[in-house]
Structures are given as C-alpha cells and as structure tokens.
C-alpha cells in the first residue's frame, strides 16, 4: 500500500494502482453524492471527467509532476472506463449498480415522498422540473421519473395531452425541414443549387418581395413549396 502515500517518485505499477483506486473511489463518492449532483451526466462519466481533469492539471501547472505518471494513469482510466461500459452492456447487475433504474417521483397525480428521498431532491426542485416541462399542476401528471442522468421524464394523464391531428385521424403533409440559403448575410450556394436556384433569383426576390438586400439578411430559409422566409437584422 506504499503507492497511496506521498513519495518523491512512483514506479509505473504504482501509478497504475493509484489510477485503479482513484477510479473506483470516485465512482463510490459520486454515487454517495446522489444523482442531483451529477445531473446531465452518467455516474461513470462524472467520475471520469473529474479524475482525468485533475490528473492532467497537475503536470501542466506543477513542474515537480512529470507527464509519465499522468499519461500512465490516464491510459489505465480509459481502459477501466471502456471495460466498465462493456460490462454494463453485458451484465445487467453491473449496469444497475453504475446506472441505477429510474426513480418514481409522481404517480397518478400523487407525489411519492420516498422517491424524493431516494433521489435526494426537494419539492422545490421537483416543481422547478415540472415548470421547465410547462406542467403547472401535479395532478395532471400520470407518471414522473427521475432518470439516472438527472433528468425528469414527465408523462401527462391522456386527458391533459395536447390534441394532435392523429387524434382525429386528420391527414397531414410530410415533415419538411426548410433549407437555409442565407445566414448572416452570406449565401449558401450548395443549398441554393439543390433547389435549382441561382444567386440572381435570390437577390431579385429579396429586393422585389422583401424590399431589402443581402447584407440586411440575418437568416433566409425556403421550404418545399418554395416559400421564402426572411429574417432581417434588427
């Protein structure tokens, strides 16, 4: 266990042992901190980012730390990371340990207090998450789950879902992503060529239909029906 203590220098094996201990120690610490502290990141990703950032910082800022140890440690951590990801894919028990299953926060319009405690979040945080999903009433929520990456998945009761064309079996046009032909005053000639249009047509259309010139255009798009939408600098 000498590799744990401060020393003038370490052998390659000692660097490897330090990396392994740090890797699993950070995963345990991150898990103990709770999912809120690592929102938007998986547990394993959070641990990796924290460790590698700290490892690389030392040899770049302290002349007494050589690059050999940092490089060795980083390589070991990457191998451990890849091994952990592979293990999660192959063995469900390891996956559940590193990436825990969702926690139920709301069910059928009722807040599950045990779920809040398990996720380590308060009522205020839950309400904040609902507001971000544009849900103003807890009673409208059929199910809310706290995901492993810190996000809240919200499913509304069907009677509060927005009405869509499919509700009444209405026919709709296929999805169409308009093409950006002008951005910040510059023409995208590749997109323009795809719709069989030329620069002269664009300049003329901007002048005749929108009473402006190219330099005033922040964004211009055109859809499948050749409808040109122009957004000017303001």
Rosetta silent file (secondary structure, phi, psi, omega in degrees, C-alpha in Angstrom):
SEQUENCE: XXXXXXXXXXXXXXXXXXXXXXXXXXXXXXXXXXXXXXXXXXXXXXXXXXXXXXXXXXXXXXXXXXXXXXXXXXXXXXXXXXXXXXXXXXXXXXXXXXXXXXXXXXXXXXXXXXXXXXXXXXXXXXXXXXXXXXXXXXXXXXXXXXXXXXXXXXXXXXXXXXXXXXXXXXXXXXXXXXXXXXXXXXXXXXXXXXXXXXXXXXXXXXXXXXXXXXXXXXXXXXXXXXXXXXXXXX
SCORE:     score description
SCORE:     0.000 S_00000001
   1 L     0.000   13.535 -178.835    0.000    0.000    0.000 S_00000001
   2 H   -63.706  -25.295 -175.706    3.021    2.298   -0.268 S_00000001
   3 H   -66.425  -15.533 -179.286    1.678    3.761   -3.512 S_00000001
   4 H   -77.210  -31.501 -173.959   -1.026    5.626   -1.564 S_00000001
   5 L   -82.945  159.890  178.682    1.435    7.751    0.429 S_00000001
   6 L   -65.891  135.740 -179.669    3.333   10.792   -0.751 S_00000001
   7 L  -144.544  164.174  177.465    6.662    9.968   -2.401 S_00000001
   8 L   -68.038  -38.862  179.137    9.367   11.622   -4.439 S_00000001
   9 L  -152.850  160.869 -179.837    8.591    9.350   -7.401 S_00000001
  10 L  -127.267  148.938  174.738    6.430    6.379   -8.303 S_00000001
  11 L   -79.656  168.307  179.540    7.010    3.348  -10.472 S_00000001
  12 H   -59.861  -41.501  178.865    4.716    2.582  -13.391 S_00000001
  13 H   -61.832  -41.106  179.664    2.977   -0.154  -11.375 S_00000001
  14 H   -65.564  -37.532  175.756    2.383    2.254   -8.511 S_00000001
  15 H   -62.808  -41.831 -179.933    0.852    4.799  -10.912 S_00000001
  16 H   -63.006  -44.089  179.404   -1.455    2.078  -12.272 S_00000001
  17 H   -63.600  -40.044  176.817   -2.538    1.064   -8.769 S_00000001
  18 H   -60.700  -42.110 -179.142   -3.231    4.700   -7.884 S_00000001
  19 H   -63.066  -42.804 -179.184   -5.388    5.069  -11.003 S_00000001
  20 H   -64.092  -46.180  179.701   -7.424    1.959  -10.187 S_00000001
  21 H   -62.245  -45.202 -178.976   -8.008    3.031   -6.576 S_00000001
  22 H   -63.299  -39.077 -178.028   -8.956    6.585   -7.629 S_00000001
  23 H   -60.595  -53.339 -177.487  -11.322    5.320  -10.325 S_00000001
  24 H   -72.496  -31.706  177.411  -13.430    3.144   -8.045 S_00000001
  25 H   -63.827  -42.953 -179.180  -13.187    5.600   -5.154 S_00000001
  26 H   -67.728  -35.099  177.568  -14.636    8.414   -7.307 S_00000001
  27 H   -63.907  -42.293  178.315  -17.483    6.202   -8.508 S_00000001
  28 H   -63.890  -43.444 -179.716  -18.375    5.402   -4.874 S_00000001
  29 H   -64.015  -45.174 -178.968  -18.169    9.100   -3.920 S_00000001
  30 H   -62.305  -38.763  179.169  -20.287   10.187   -6.894 S_00000001
  31 H   -66.969  -38.746  179.308  -22.919    7.576   -6.040 S_00000001
  32 H   -67.802  -30.641 -179.574  -22.982    8.721   -2.419 S_00000001
  33 H   -69.815  -23.203  179.279  -23.437   12.358   -3.514 S_00000001
  34 L    96.087  161.967 -173.802  -26.679   11.480   -5.273 S_00000001
  35 H   -69.874  -28.670 -178.318  -27.984   11.914   -8.792 S_00000001
  36 H   -61.414  -33.995 -177.302  -28.731   15.638   -8.469 S_00000001
  37 H   -71.524  -17.977 -178.820  -25.024   16.417   -8.160 S_00000001
  38 H  -120.922   33.703 -179.702  -24.293   14.749  -11.490 S_00000001
  39 L   -54.693  139.000 -179.342  -27.297   15.993  -13.442 S_00000001
  40 L    76.385   -3.001  177.492  -26.903   15.532  -17.224 S_00000001
  41 L  -127.766  142.753  171.676  -24.019   13.086  -16.689 S_00000001
  42 L   -71.948  156.092 -178.417  -23.993    9.383  -16.005 S_00000001
  43 H   -52.036  -47.815 -176.312  -22.267    8.338  -12.810 S_00000001
  44 H   -68.236  -35.702  178.854  -19.321    6.784  -14.638 S_00000001
  45 H   -68.256  -38.816  178.768  -18.903    9.794  -16.956 S_00000001
  46 H   -61.961  -45.975 -179.946  -18.884   12.171  -13.999 S_00000001
  47 H   -61.989  -43.259 -179.307  -16.175   10.187  -12.246 S_00000001
  48 H   -63.697  -45.736 -178.816  -14.028   10.027  -15.388 S_00000001
  49 H   -61.762  -41.281 -178.574  -14.327   13.748  -16.106 S_00000001
  50 H   -66.217  -45.859 -176.815  -13.425   14.626  -12.523 S_00000001
  51 H   -69.380  -50.767 -175.672  -10.405   12.333  -12.294 S_00000001
  52 H   -63.951  -38.530  177.094   -8.868   12.987  -15.707 S_00000001
  53 H   -59.777  -41.216  179.779   -9.304   16.746  -15.357 S_00000001
  54 H   -70.100  -38.493 -178.439   -7.443   16.651  -12.048 S_00000001
  55 H   -64.741  -47.193 -176.829   -4.706   14.354  -13.378 S_00000001
  56 H   -69.445  -28.940 -176.611   -3.911   16.472  -16.423 S_00000001
  57 H   -66.487  -37.567 -174.811   -3.976   19.721  -14.427 S_00000001
  58 H   -63.441  -54.324 -178.928   -1.076   18.793  -12.145 S_00000001
  59 H   -66.796  -19.011  178.719    1.731   18.209  -14.688 S_00000001
  60 H   -83.791  -18.377 -176.308    0.609   21.303  -16.595 S_00000001
  61 H  -118.206  -17.821 -177.001    0.788   23.578  -13.565 S_00000001
  62 L  -121.482  115.316 -177.990    3.379   21.983  -11.256 S_00000001
  63 L   -64.420  -17.441 -179.515    6.950   21.439  -12.528 S_00000001
  64 L   -80.083   -8.802  177.924    7.500   18.732   -9.889 S_00000001
  65 L  -104.690  120.354  178.633    4.940   16.478  -11.590 S_00000001
  66 L   -83.234  166.593 -179.477    6.128   14.718  -14.730 S_00000001
  67 H   -78.002  -21.915 -175.909    3.958   13.686  -17.663 S_00000001
  68 H   -57.214  -49.542 -178.219    4.829    9.999  -17.334 S_00000001
  69 H   -64.517  -41.616 -178.956    2.593    9.427  -14.332 S_00000001
  70 H   -64.759  -43.153 -179.659   -0.290   11.449  -15.784 S_00000001
  71 H   -65.841  -44.469  178.990   -0.171    9.618  -19.114 S_00000001
  72 H   -59.885  -46.889 -178.890    0.068    6.205  -17.437 S_00000001
  73 H   -63.156  -43.164 -179.014   -2.828    6.984  -15.119 S_00000001
  74 H   -62.941  -42.694  179.006   -4.992    8.351  -17.925 S_00000001
  75 H   -60.928  -44.163  179.274   -4.423    5.266  -20.094 S_00000001
  76 H   -61.882  -42.308 -179.830   -5.372    2.999  -17.195 S_00000001
  77 H   -64.256  -40.228  178.425   -8.524    5.029  -16.538 S_00000001
  78 H   -63.374  -41.887  177.425   -9.573    4.883  -20.177 S_00000001
  79 H   -62.350  -43.356  178.214   -9.130    1.089  -20.149 S_00000001
  80 H   -63.843  -38.967  179.956  -11.193    0.878  -16.950 S_00000001
  81 H   -63.686  -48.789  179.331  -13.863    3.125  -18.469 S_00000001
  82 H   -61.518  -41.596  177.685  -14.153    1.034  -21.637 S_00000001
  83 H   -62.607  -39.217  179.375  -14.241   -2.124  -19.527 S_00000001
  84 H   -66.451  -42.674  179.251  -16.995   -0.656  -17.340 S_00000001
  85 H   -63.033  -43.359  178.507  -19.091    0.351  -20.346 S_00000001
  86 H   -62.890  -40.801  179.608  -18.684   -3.134  -21.859 S_00000001
  87 H   -64.446  -37.959  179.034  -19.616   -4.725  -18.523 S_00000001
  88 H   -64.615  -35.125  179.859  -22.764   -2.585  -18.297 S_00000001
  89 H   -71.482  -32.789 -173.076  -23.819   -3.779  -21.742 S_00000001
  90 H   -92.571  -37.173 -174.473  -23.205   -7.438  -20.937 S_00000001
  91 L  -120.327  112.550 -178.191  -24.218   -7.814  -17.279 S_00000001
  92 H   -57.535  -35.441 -178.147  -27.465   -6.162  -16.018 S_00000001
  93 H   -62.843  -41.695  178.085  -26.384   -6.280  -12.367 S_00000001
  94 H   -68.138  -38.461  178.518  -23.333   -4.135  -13.062 S_00000001
  95 H   -61.114  -43.244  179.869  -25.462   -1.814  -15.206 S_00000001
  96 H   -68.866  -27.453  179.303  -27.942   -1.338  -12.371 S_00000001
  97 H   -72.873  -44.541 -177.306  -25.098   -0.674   -9.937 S_00000001
  98 H   -84.994  -42.073  178.424  -23.454    2.045  -12.038 S_00000001
  99 L  -118.191   90.439 -174.298  -26.578    3.342  -13.816 S_00000001
 100 L   -65.262  155.554  178.805  -29.483    2.828  -11.398 S_00000001
 101 L   -66.705  161.586  179.966  -33.068    2.367  -12.681 S_00000001
 102 L   -59.421  150.374  178.547  -35.445    5.370  -12.782 S_00000001
 103 E  -108.317  129.274 -179.688  -36.988    6.558   -9.522 S_00000001
 104 E   -76.631  122.193  179.500  -40.732    7.269   -9.427 S_00000001
 105 E  -103.652  -36.812  178.741  -41.430   10.801   -8.190 S_00000001
 106 E  -136.344  136.894  176.770  -45.096   11.202   -9.173 S_00000001
 107 E  -140.295  123.067  179.620  -47.680    8.534   -9.927 S_00000001
 108 L    53.078   43.549  175.722  -51.311    9.221  -10.880 S_00000001
 109 L    79.055    4.496  179.766  -51.091   12.815   -9.691 S_00000001
 110 E  -114.240  135.195  178.935  -49.632   11.946   -6.283 S_00000001
 111 E   -77.992  130.959  179.041  -46.106   12.839   -5.152 S_00000001
 112 L   -94.249  102.547 -175.559  -44.089    9.852   -3.937 S_00000001
 113 H   -63.639  -36.964  178.510  -42.155   11.135   -0.933 S_00000001
 114 H   -62.549  -34.403  176.883  -39.981    8.011   -0.743 S_00000001
 115 H   -66.734  -40.083  177.119  -38.936    8.669   -4.339 S_00000001
 116 H   -61.526  -43.470  179.953  -37.944   12.240   -3.493 S_00000001
 117 H   -65.537  -40.384 -179.583  -35.822   10.992   -0.602 S_00000001
 118 H   -66.854  -39.277  178.231  -34.195    8.310   -2.728 S_00000001
 119 H   -80.570  -12.248  179.399  -33.376   10.800   -5.490 S_00000001
 120 L    61.186   49.487  174.895  -32.310   13.341   -2.836 S_00000001
 121 L  -129.468  158.289 -178.304  -34.294   16.227   -4.238 S_00000001
 122 L   -98.259  172.029  175.923  -36.759   18.593   -2.600 S_00000001
 123 H   -59.479  -40.492 -178.890  -40.310   19.560   -3.519 S_00000001
 124 H   -58.991  -42.164  179.843  -38.965   22.880   -4.852 S_00000001
 125 H   -66.939  -41.460  178.502  -36.656   21.082   -7.281 S_00000001
 126 H   -60.238  -46.232  179.346  -39.477   18.797   -8.417 S_00000001
 127 H   -64.453  -36.281  176.625  -41.761   21.762   -9.083 S_00000001
 128 H   -61.816  -43.762  179.002  -38.936   23.508  -10.922 S_00000001
 129 H   -63.187  -38.957  178.938  -38.506   20.471  -13.180 S_00000001
 130 H   -67.035  -39.729  178.540  -42.256   20.415  -13.876 S_00000001
 131 H   -62.701  -37.727  178.282  -42.282   24.127  -14.742 S_00000001
 132 H   -64.692  -24.940  176.827  -39.482   23.540  -17.232 S_00000001
 133 L   -92.533    7.370 -179.586  -41.757   20.938  -18.867 S_00000001
 134 L    61.987   38.190  175.609  -44.586   23.530  -18.842 S_00000001
 135 L  -112.679  114.975 -175.095  -46.616   21.500  -16.334 S_00000001
 136 L   -96.384  -13.420 -175.030  -48.288   23.752  -13.781 S_00000001
 137 L  -130.887  122.064  179.944  -50.352   21.169  -11.890 S_00000001
 138 H   -60.072  -32.278 -177.293  -49.006   17.998  -10.275 S_00000001
 139 H   -64.790  -17.536  179.649  -52.461   16.423  -10.578 S_00000001
 140 H   -81.787  -10.541 -173.951  -52.083   16.406  -14.381 S_00000001
 141 E   -88.908  122.084  175.639  -49.047   14.111  -14.193 S_00000001
 142 E   -79.904  -37.848 -178.592  -49.653   10.403  -14.723 S_00000001
 143 E  -157.507  133.633  173.856  -46.006    9.486  -14.149 S_00000001
 144 E  -131.263  127.236 -176.847  -42.762   11.362  -13.441 S_00000001
 145 E  -120.429  137.375  174.582  -39.450    9.526  -13.304 S_00000001
 146 E   -91.654  110.813 -175.092  -36.055   10.693  -12.076 S_00000001
 147 L   -82.275  165.139 -176.628  -33.583    9.340  -14.628 S_00000001
 148 L   -64.115  -24.260 -179.543  -30.001    8.253  -13.958 S_00000001
 149 L   -91.929    8.824  176.821  -28.612   11.331  -15.753 S_00000001
 150 L    92.393   -1.212  178.876  -30.537   13.742  -13.513 S_00000001
 151 L   -87.449  155.929  175.674  -33.378   14.494  -15.932 S_00000001
 152 E  -109.473  121.104  175.122  -37.064   14.171  -15.051 S_00000001
 153 E   -92.125  125.673 -175.827  -39.265   12.344  -17.561 S_00000001
 154 E  -118.765  129.690  177.492  -42.873   13.553  -17.319 S_00000001
 155 E  -122.133  118.417 -178.674  -45.911   11.774  -18.771 S_00000001
 156 E   -79.268  154.524  171.089  -49.226   13.603  -18.582 S_00000001
 157 L   -59.339  136.802 -176.340  -52.576   11.968  -17.999 S_00000001
 158 H   -50.904  -32.403 -177.496  -54.041   11.345  -21.501 S_00000001
 159 H   -72.535  -12.037  177.436  -56.945   13.737  -20.881 S_00000001
 160 H  -105.580    1.060  178.703  -54.440   16.582  -20.451 S_00000001
 161 L   -71.474  149.238  178.833  -52.361   15.762  -23.522 S_00000001
 162 L   -67.086  143.411  177.881  -52.430   18.260  -26.375 S_00000001
 163 L   -75.945  132.018  179.980  -54.779   17.438  -29.242 S_00000001
 164 L  -122.615  164.152  177.913  -52.920   16.474  -32.419 S_00000001
 165 H   -53.720  -32.529 -179.038  -54.105   15.692  -35.974 S_00000001
 166 H   -66.778  -23.095  178.497  -53.723   11.980  -35.219 S_00000001
 167 H   -59.578  -37.392 -178.647  -56.395   12.336  -32.525 S_00000001
 168 H  -110.351   17.226  178.695  -58.991   12.895  -35.256 S_00000001
 169 L    54.971   41.176  179.424  -57.224   10.879  -37.958 S_00000001
 170 L   -85.227  143.626  176.763  -56.548   14.017  -39.996 S_00000001
 171 L   -77.008  139.141  178.381  -54.209   13.913  -42.983 S_00000001
 172 L  -129.693  159.136  176.950  -51.065   15.998  -42.685 S_00000001
 173 L   -76.964  150.467  177.514  -48.258   16.947  -45.028 S_00000001
 174 L   -59.629  153.341  178.529  -44.918   15.138  -44.652 S_00000001
 175 L   -61.791  136.929 -179.390  -42.320   16.771  -42.440 S_00000001
 176 L  -133.924  120.677  176.861  -40.258   19.336  -44.287 S_00000001
 177 L   -95.095  111.811 -178.745  -37.076   20.914  -42.967 S_00000001
 178 L   -58.393  147.408  179.500  -36.604   24.281  -44.696 S_00000001
 179 E   -89.974  135.883  177.437  -33.250   24.848  -46.340 S_00000001
 180 E   -86.000  112.510 -178.300  -31.057   27.676  -45.093 S_00000001
 181 E  -105.659  -15.678  173.771  -29.966   29.632  -48.156 S_00000001
 182 E  -140.046  132.043  176.313  -28.730   32.782  -46.395 S_00000001
 183 E  -139.747  121.434  179.640  -27.096   33.047  -42.993 S_00000001
 184 L    53.560   44.697  175.096  -25.637   36.259  -41.591 S_00000001
 185 L    78.765    4.930 -178.549  -25.627   37.911  -44.998 S_00000001
 186 E  -117.281  135.537 -177.878  -23.852   35.038  -46.765 S_00000001
 187 E   -81.120  136.303  172.656  -25.389   32.814  -49.414 S_00000001
 188 L   -93.391   93.760 -173.643  -25.245   29.047  -49.031 S_00000001
 189 H   -66.621  -28.353  179.009  -24.622   28.203  -52.689 S_00000001
 190 H   -66.149  -44.809  177.878  -24.781   24.450  -52.059 S_00000001
 191 H   -67.797  -37.214 -179.497  -28.327   24.662  -50.705 S_00000001
 192 H   -63.726  -39.206  179.866  -29.271   27.108  -53.432 S_00000001
 193 H   -67.552  -32.766 -178.784  -28.093   24.671  -56.110 S_00000001
 194 H   -66.602  -25.320  178.337  -30.177   21.848  -54.590 S_00000001
 195 L  -101.427   12.711  177.049  -33.371   23.806  -55.233 S_00000001
 196 L    57.992   43.033  176.386  -32.196   24.741  -58.749 S_00000001
 197 L  -120.555  157.304 -179.392  -31.992   28.439  -57.987 S_00000001
 198 L  -118.849  169.082 -177.184  -29.268   30.953  -58.715 S_00000001
 199 H   -60.538  -38.631 -178.475  -27.896   33.986  -56.945 S_00000001
 200 H   -60.621  -39.956  178.604  -29.651   36.386  -59.335 S_00000001
 201 H   -62.911  -42.544 -178.884  -33.044   34.899  -58.385 S_00000001
 202 H   -64.377  -47.679 -179.481  -32.305   35.308  -54.698 S_00000001
 203 H   -60.891  -41.952 -179.349  -31.133   38.907  -54.997 S_00000001
 204 H   -66.401  -42.055 -179.694  -34.176   39.767  -57.115 S_00000001
 205 H   -65.229  -41.391  178.517  -36.609   38.079  -54.732 S_00000001
 206 H   -62.082  -39.161 -177.197  -35.137   39.855  -51.711 S_00000001
 207 H   -73.651  -45.042 -173.025  -35.416   43.179  -53.492 S_00000001
 208 H   -82.031  -39.019 -175.189  -38.905   42.773  -55.004 S_00000001
 209 H   -94.458  -27.876 -175.208  -40.735   40.801  -52.304 S_00000001
 210 H  -120.467    1.308  176.993  -38.952   41.899  -49.124 S_00000001
 211 L    48.883   48.260  178.632  -37.578   45.322  -50.116 S_00000001
 212 L  -148.560  174.187  176.027  -34.121   44.535  -48.780 S_00000001
 213 L  -121.982  174.798 -171.402  -30.691   43.424  -49.904 S_00000001
 214 H   -59.259  -38.429 -175.049  -28.414   40.564  -48.940 S_00000001
 215 H   -66.495  -19.049 -179.290  -26.366   42.432  -46.316 S_00000001
 216 H   -90.294   -3.942 -173.796  -29.506   43.068  -44.212 S_00000001
 217 E   -90.418  119.560  174.002  -30.484   39.385  -44.035 S_00000001
 218 E   -80.325  -42.652 -179.471  -29.754   37.533  -40.804 S_00000001
 219 E  -153.522  138.977  174.286  -31.436   34.317  -41.986 S_00000001
 220 E  -138.346  129.457 -179.985  -33.367   33.209  -45.046 S_00000001
 221 E  -127.201  157.969  177.784  -34.979   29.801  -45.496 S_00000001
 222 E  -137.817  137.245 -176.926  -37.041   28.170  -48.214 S_00000001
 223 L  -102.217 -172.987 -176.365  -39.422   25.203  -47.892 S_00000001
 224 L   -65.364  -21.624  178.902  -40.684   22.527  -50.288 S_00000001
 225 L   -92.582   12.390  179.455  -43.364   24.919  -51.560 S_00000001
 226 L    61.220   30.697  174.826  -40.680   27.476  -52.479 S_00000001
 227 L   -89.188  119.000 -177.388  -41.897   29.867  -49.801 S_00000001
 228 E   -92.944  123.346  175.969  -39.017   32.137  -48.838 S_00000001
 229 E  -111.307  129.584 -173.323  -38.920   33.351  -45.241 S_00000001
 230 E  -121.457  131.747  176.602  -36.555   36.198  -44.449 S_00000001
 231 E  -118.128  120.594 -175.630  -35.355   37.393  -41.028 S_00000001
 232 E   -95.277  158.460  172.403  -33.607   40.754  -41.032 S_00000001
 233 L   -65.043  137.270  177.890  -31.085   42.239  -38.641 S_00000001
 234 L  -133.587    0.000    0.000  -32.854   44.387  -36.040 S_00000001
